[in-house]
């Protein structure tokens, strides 16, 4: 397979992963409500992105590092919103 196609697939996958957090972030922010967000799932997701980002750094692979660092930040935003709008 051509490297161009391989890079196109990787880029598309990274863009999908990075933008997938946006609807959840916007929903929580608009509703100021996050009890339906699973804390355990998001903690596991953040941990996974920490590991993927570290893996990218160790491989010196900027596409893996950058895309997973962006996903780490966005999943961290969901966790922050979960904390910010927690039930009093």
Buried (B, 14 or more C-beta within 10 A) or exposed (E): EEEEEEEEEEEEEBEEBBEEBEEBBEBBBEEEBBEEBEEEEBEEBBEBBBEBBEEBBEEEEEEBBBBBBBBBBBBBBBBEBBEEBEEE
